Amino acid sequence: MGNVSKVKVDMDFVDGFEISHKKSAEEVLKGVLKQISNASFEELEIELEFDDGSTHEYLIGDDVDDSDEEDEDDDDDTE
């Protein structure tokens, strides 16, 4: 555990959701967090970067297991 210096979040939504571009950053973040709590996303990727430069990635979603297997297959082809 260490100090996090950067967080990247990438989400793909099932049906999308509406929010006005005129909303404040806080209101947009609340809207996104609400969608996460409703589990209305297909895939959620969170990457943490720590002060020492190390990173840790979290993947949540239906397609995560399938894409990991495909990546392993692709690695075998290049060796």
VENGI-V163606 format. One record per backbone hydrogen bond with DSSP energy under -1.0 kcal/mol. NH is the residue of the N-H (numbers start at 1). CO is the residue of the C=O. If there is no record, write none. Layout:
BEGIN
nh=[NH NH]
co=[CO CO]
END
This chain:
BEGIN
nh=[5 6 8 10 12 14 23 28 29 30 31 32 33 34 35 36 37 38 39 40 42 43 44 45 46 47 48 49 50 51 53 56 58 60 62 67 68 69 70 71 72 73 74 75 76 77 78]
co=[49 49 47 45 43 40 20 24 25 26 27 28 29 30 31 32 33 34 36 35 12 12 60 10 58 8 56 6 54 3 50 48 46 44 42 63 64 65 66 67 68 69 70 71 72 73 74]
END
